[in-house]
């Protein structure tokens, strides 16, 4: 299929709320507050683009303007019951552009995502400390040695109805996760039945199998082996990702002369490569994270600590140009690659994809 280009933006707001419909003296029924994060991924119509290369900034401005009425307010004055799901739906209704994905995060560890069809997905993040090793890797492979990680797991649950209280949904996920945390925390994963080959992919599949009966609405399990790599599993297929930061200069020649982005400036960019492939039954992975990093290395060396405006290929120095340039150079060496994200600032960037999105997989 043809390439699809979406832009991504994030913005924060501070607000207080009380959540109705909770049992007894539930703490969320009391007046309390959060530092919320709103995120959006969308195509940007021409009428909202100030100039070529500014799309991510333009989308961030739209998002910021949309949430501005909520900043430093009591959310109950705007929404009858401002739980995370209701907030996300309110934001979707107010945004001046149709979103491919939109989400509201109330804490680091919980939030709600809305897909293009309007389906809401609650998510909760958990962490456990454990060791593991991969016994089938070639001699000398670093993962063949016994080592450890602070693993993170995100469970994504499809909301049954628009009126479900998302706070109660989070607690349902908490209750289901607790027995697994007791089993995984401070353990050697290789010693647990079903995790003899404890890759990110096998771990995600194992967690899915343990929880799907208790949480039949579960849409995806995401496992983070490190802060820059992990896996999504939706019960049918795995998608892994690998991130890498590069420091680079750029300029946007289509910006008006009075705009600072027309001058040479720079970013700490983050690239995120998404790959989908069948699971290797022997190795327990789809693609080795180390191989992904090695295949990306020639691209990385041309980007890191360079002036993108002078590189042959990235064209006008925009996010889209960088993503398209990298995609062309990776298509033969990484055929499993099906999406490439480039962020110029946290949460603000573009996503270039060339395969149908998989149902239930996290964005």
C-alpha positions in Angstrom: 0.0 0.0 0.0 1.1 3.6 -0.4 2.9 5.5 2.4 0.8 7.3 4.9 2.2 10.4 6.8 0.7 11.5 10.1 2.0 14.2 12.4 2.1 13.9 16.2 1.9 16.4 19.0 1.6 16.5 22.8 0.6 19.2 25.3 0.1 19.4 29.0 -2.5 21.0 31.3 -3.1 21.2 35.0 -6.6 20.6 36.3 -8.6 19.5 39.3 -11.5 17.0 39.3 -13.9 14.8 41.2 -15.0 11.5 39.7 -18.6 10.5 40.2 -20.1 7.0 40.5 -17.3 5.5 42.6 -18.0 3.2 45.6 -17.8 4.3 49.2 -15.0 6.7 50.2 -13.0 6.1 47.0 -10.1 8.6 46.9 -10.8 9.7 43.3 -14.3 10.9 44.4 -12.5 13.5 46.5 -11.3 16.8 44.9 -7.8 16.2 43.5 -5.6 17.2 40.6 -3.3 16.0 37.9 -0.7 17.1 35.5 -2.5 15.8 32.4 -0.8 15.0 29.0 -2.8 15.1 25.8 -1.5 13.5 22.6 -2.7 13.4 19.0 -1.7 11.8 15.8 -3.4 13.1 12.6 -3.1 14.0 9.0 -3.0 17.8 8.8 -5.3 19.4 6.2 -3.7 22.2 4.0 -5.7 24.9 5.7 -4.0 24.2 9.0 -0.4 24.2 7.7 1.5 27.5 8.0 4.3 26.4 5.7 6.0 23.1 4.6 7.9 21.6 7.4 5.9 23.3 10.2 3.2 20.6 10.4 4.2 19.1 13.7 4.4 22.5 15.3 1.1 23.5 13.7 -0.6 20.4 15.2 0.9 21.1 18.6 -0.5 24.7 18.5 -3.9 23.3 17.6 -3.8 20.8 20.4 -2.6 23.4 22.9 -5.4 25.8 21.9 -7.9 23.0 22.2 -7.0 22.1 25.8 -6.4 25.7 26.9 -9.9 26.1 28.4 -9.2 23.1 30.7 -5.9 24.5 32.1 -6.0 25.4 35.8 -9.8 24.7 36.0 -12.1 22.3 37.8 -13.0 19.8 35.1 -16.4 19.1 36.6 -17.4 22.6 35.4 -16.9 21.4 31.8 -17.7 17.7 32.0 -20.3 16.0 34.1 -17.9 13.2 35.1 -14.4 14.0 34.0 -12.7 10.6 34.1 -9.9 9.8 31.7 -12.2 8.4 29.0 -14.7 11.3 29.1 -11.8 13.7 28.9 -10.5 12.0 25.8 -13.8 12.0 24.1 -14.3 15.7 24.9 -10.9 16.4 23.4 -11.8 14.5 20.2 -15.0 16.4 19.8 -13.2 19.8 20.2 -10.2 19.1 18.0 -10.5 21.0 14.7 -8.9 18.0 12.8 -9.9 14.3 12.7 -7.4 12.3 14.7 -6.0 8.9 13.8 -5.2 8.5 17.4 -5.9 10.7 20.4 -5.1 10.2 24.1 -5.2 11.7 27.6 -2.8 10.6 30.2 -3.6 11.5 33.8 -0.5 10.0 35.4 2.7 8.5 34.1 1.1 5.1 34.6 -2.5 5.4 33.2 -4.5 7.0 30.5 -7.0 6.4 27.7 -6.4 6.2 23.9 -9.1 6.8 21.3 -8.6 5.3 17.8 -9.9 6.6 14.5 -13.2 4.7 14.8 -13.9 6.2 18.3 -13.0 3.0 20.3 -11.5 3.8 23.7 -8.7 1.8 25.2 -7.7 2.1 28.9 -4.1 1.5 29.7 -2.1 0.9 32.9 1.7 0.7 33.2 3.5 -1.7 35.7 7.1 -2.4 36.5 9.0 -5.4 37.8 12.7 -6.1 38.4 13.9 -9.5 37.1 16.8 -11.3 35.5 17.0 -13.4 32.3 19.2 -14.8 29.6 18.7 -16.1 26.1 20.3 -19.5 25.7 19.9 -19.9 21.9 21.8 -16.8 20.8 25.2 -17.1 19.1 28.4 -17.3 21.3 29.4 -13.8 22.5 25.9 -12.3 22.2 25.4 -10.0 25.2 21.9 -11.4 25.9 23.5 -14.9 26.3 24.9 -13.8 29.6 22.6 -13.8 32.7 21.6 -10.1 33.2 18.7 -8.1 34.5 16.2 -5.3 33.6 13.7 -3.1 35.2 10.9 -4.4 32.9 7.8 -2.4 32.2 4.5 -3.7 31.0 1.5 -1.8 29.7 -1.9 -3.5 29.6 -4.4 -2.0 27.1 -8.1 -2.8 27.7 -10.9 -2.0 25.3 -13.7 0.0 27.0 -17.0 -1.9 26.7 -19.3 1.2 26.5 -18.9 4.9 26.4 -20.4 5.3 29.8 -18.1 2.9 31.7 -16.1 4.6 34.4 -12.5 4.4 33.4 -11.3 4.6 37.0 -13.0 1.3 37.8 -11.5 -0.1 34.7 -8.0 0.8 35.9 -8.7 -1.0 39.1 -9.9 -4.1 37.3 -6.6 -4.1 35.4 -4.7 -3.7 38.7 -6.5 -6.6 40.3 -5.7 -8.9 37.4 -2.0 -7.8 37.2 -1.2 -8.2 40.9 -0.7 -12.1 40.9 1.6 -11.8 37.9 3.6 -9.1 39.6 4.2 -11.4 42.5 5.3 -14.1 40.2 7.6 -11.9 38.0 9.1 -9.4 40.5 12.6 -10.3 41.8 12.6 -13.5 39.8 14.7 -15.2 37.1 12.3 -15.3 34.2 14.0 -18.5 32.8 12.8 -20.4 35.8 9.1 -19.6 35.1 7.1 -22.2 33.1 6.5 -20.8 29.6 9.3 -18.3 29.9 12.3 -20.5 29.2 13.1 -18.2 26.2 12.2 -14.9 27.9 12.4 -12.4 25.0 10.2 -9.4 24.9 7.9 -11.2 22.4 7.6 -14.3 24.5 7.0 -12.3 27.6 4.2 -10.3 26.0 2.6 -13.5 24.7 2.9 -15.2 28.1 1.3 -12.3 29.9 -1.5 -12.3 27.3 -2.2 -16.0 27.9 -2.2 -15.5 31.7 -4.7 -12.6 31.6 -7.0 -13.0 28.6 -9.6 -15.1 30.5 -9.8 -12.6 33.3 -9.6 -9.6 31.0 -11.5 -10.7 27.8 -11.5 -7.0 26.6 -7.7 -6.9 26.5 -6.5 -5.5 23.2 -2.7 -5.4 23.6 0.2 -6.2 25.9 3.2 -4.0 25.6 6.5 -5.0 27.2 9.5 -2.7 27.6 12.8 -4.5 28.0 14.7 -1.2 28.1 13.6 2.4 27.7 14.4 2.3 24.0 13.0 -1.1 22.9 10.0 -3.3 23.4 7.1 -5.3 21.9 3.4 -5.0 21.4 1.3 -8.2 21.2 -2.4 -8.3 20.4 -3.0 -12.1 20.6 -2.2 -12.7 17.0 1.0 -10.9 16.0 4.0 -9.1 17.5 5.3 -5.7 16.6 8.6 -4.6 18.1 10.2 -1.1 18.2 13.6 0.3 18.6 14.4 3.9 19.4 17.6 5.8 18.9 18.4 9.5 19.6 20.5 11.6 17.1 21.6 15.2 17.5 21.4 17.3 14.4 21.0 20.8 12.9 18.4 21.9 10.4 16.6 24.8 8.9 13.3 25.1 7.1 13.7 27.1 3.9 10.0 27.5 3.3 9.6 29.4 6.6 9.1 33.1 6.4 12.2 35.1 6.9 10.8 36.5 10.2 10.3 33.0 11.5 13.2 31.7 13.6 12.9 28.2 12.0 14.1 29.7 8.7 17.5 30.1 10.4 19.9 27.2 11.2 18.8 25.6 14.5 18.8 22.1 15.9 17.0 19.3 17.8 17.7 16.2 19.8 15.7 14.0 17.5 14.4 10.5 18.4 13.8 7.8 15.7 11.5 4.9 16.5 11.5 1.9 14.1 8.5 -0.4 14.1 8.9 -3.9 12.7 6.4 -6.8 12.3 7.5 -10.4 11.5 6.7 -14.0 12.4 8.0 -15.3 15.7 11.2 -17.4 15.3 10.4 -20.5 17.4 14.0 -21.2 18.2 15.2 -17.7 19.0 11.9 -16.5 20.5 12.1 -13.1 18.8 10.8 -11.6 15.6 14.0 -9.6 14.9 17.0 -9.1 17.2 17.1 -5.6 18.7 20.8 -5.6 18.1 20.4 -6.4 14.4 17.9 -3.5 14.1 20.4 -1.2 15.6 23.2 -2.5 13.4 21.1 -2.1 10.2 20.1 1.4 11.2 23.7 2.4 12.0 24.7 3.6 8.5 21.6 5.9 8.6 22.4 7.0 12.1 25.9 8.0 11.2 24.7 10.3 8.4 22.2 12.0 10.7 23.9 12.2 14.1 25.9 15.4 14.7 25.3 16.7 11.1 23.6 19.5 9.4 20.5 17.9 7.8 20.1 20.9 5.5 23.3 19.9 3.7 22.8 16.2 3.6 22.1 14.7 0.2 18.5 13.3 0.4 16.6 14.9 3.3 15.6 17.7 1.0 14.0 20.6 2.9 15.2 19.5 6.4 11.6 18.7 7.5 10.5 15.8 9.6 8.7 14.2 6.6 11.8 14.5 4.4 14.0 12.9 7.0 11.6 10.0 7.5 11.2 9.4 3.8 14.9 9.6 3.2 15.5 7.0 6.0 12.7 4.8 4.7 14.2 4.6 1.2 17.5 3.5 2.6 16.1 0.9 5.0 13.6 -0.8 2.7 16.0 -3.4 1.5 18.0 -4.0 4.7 15.0 -4.1 7.0 12.1 -5.6 5.1 10.2 -6.2 8.4 10.1 -2.4 8.9 6.5 -1.0 8.4 6.6 2.3 10.2 9.1 5.0 11.1 8.6 7.8 13.6 10.8 10.9 13.9 10.4 13.1 16.9 11.9 16.6 17.0 10.8 17.3 20.6 9.1 15.0 23.1 5.8 13.9 21.7 6.1 16.2 18.6 7.0 14.6 15.3 5.8 12.6 12.3 4.9 8.9 11.6 5.5 7.4 8.2 3.8 4.0 7.7 3.2 1.7 4.8 1.2 -1.2 6.1 -2.4 -1.6 7.4 -2.6 -0.9 11.1 -3.1 -4.1 13.1 -6.3 -4.3 15.2 -5.7 -3.8 18.9 -2.0 -3.0 18.6 -0.8 -0.1 20.7 -0.1 3.1 18.8 
